[in-house]
Amino acid sequence: MSSNDIIVSLDIGTSKVRAIIGEVVNGAINIIGVGSADSEGIRKGAIVDIDQTVQSIRSAIDHAERMVGIQIAEVYVGISGNHIALQSSHGVVAVSNGDREIGDEDIERVIQAAKVIPLAPEREIIGVVPNQYLVDGLDEIHDPRSMIGVRLEVQATIITGAKTSIHNLLRVVEKAGVKVSGLILMSLASGHLCLSKDEKAIGTVLVDIGAGQTTIAIFEQNNLVATSTLPIGGEYITNDISIGLRTQVDIAEKIKLKFGCAVIEHAAADQVFKVNRIGSNVDKEFSQVDLANIVEPRVQEIFHLIQLEVQRLGYMELPGGYVLTGGTVSMPGVLAVAQAELATSVRIAVPDFIGVRDPSYTSGVGIIQYAYKYLRASRQSSSAVKKAASTNKKVTASNGSSSSSEQKPSVMERFKNWLSEFI
């Protein structure tokens, strides 16, 4: 990679589409541009209107381009949803190098071997996450390059998704005028950004609460072991406010963002606001306490459902507890409700970059970090392998032609030799 490289992530959410531009300077990532647009055509994380979604993506990308003054040609796109599934796999290859030193080509081959799994016709492989490599039976190797061995194995997690969802996602991004460099599972990218090495080792639940859905990802022994998506999120709180205050949904969303509080005890009775009610010409006055009486039960229910889903996945109590992220957790009091409902250690993860210090940007920033560390490196190594292979072919071809020219004299030389016999 060059000393200065640009990586762009695209996070297509239910409420917002975010394009984030990251610049890599001497191995460090700086966020230099952020574009955001209201999501149209997305319901509960799924695309329901192609044209509206394309327009939202274009708006977010244009916003980011104007901020930085560059043209975005390709992006890494985050993917999530209940159609995502994890499957364990095992790949084995013999080391091809004559001196038995493991190189990039061997790693590429063993990853491809791990991809050979039975798949239903409606499913497609999104990515492969190597959990560990084994060299001649020696396990727990994270990078086997330059090691000496005869047999290389990999134990990997294969991420698969529904073809329909994947192709619709690729289609809207390409129709927006940009190329898709790769699809990245959002929970994997968020975990890479939010969780420490120890948290991933001992076992931690990462919960991303967005507007239309909540994604649960469980990490254990440094690997993503389970993931699930619940069709609940900040929109459910907004809908409750809309019904409780008898107002329009867009007004309820603004009230939630400005005055929302998830704990009744923390709400201020003197914090009042007026609401334009449906079917009435007169605005009615409410306090933050009135709003909290609507919000708190719904937030409690969300965390109760999260806990039930984690138990359904087979995990009762993990030592690392819960780490929360996503736009909805920014509301005051959400952390206190989570700690009370989940009865374990809970913290909120926020990206530590200027301009994106908000839980709603976690996925987008995580995609940039994950792409830089894993996908870009693998793409470069595979291209380097192909380049080396083609170079070897050229060398062999040129050597072959020179040897043939040495063995077979030219027509002119044969004519000279024929003449010399008569002179």
Secondary structure, DSSP 8 states (H G I E B T S, - for coil): --SEEEEEEEEE-SSEEEEEEEEEETTEEEEEEEEEEE--SEETTEE--HHHHHHHHHHHHHHHHHHHT----EEEEEE-STT-EEEEEEEEEE--STT-B--HHHHHHHHHHHT-----TTEEEEEEEEEEEEETTEEEES--TT-B-SEEEEEEEEEEEEHHHHHHHHHHHHHTT-EEEEEEEHHHHHHHHH--HHHHHH-EEEEEE-SS-EEEEEEETTEEEEEEEES-SHHHHHHHHHHHHTB-HHHHHHHHHHH--S-GGGS-TT-EEEE-BTT-SS-EEEEHHHHHHHHHHHHHHHHHHHHHHHHHTT-S--TT-EEEESGGGGSTTHHHHHHHHH-S-EEE----STT--SGGGHHHHHHHHHIIIIIHHHHHHHHHHHHHHHHHHHHHHHHHHHHHHHHS--HHHHHHHHHHTT-
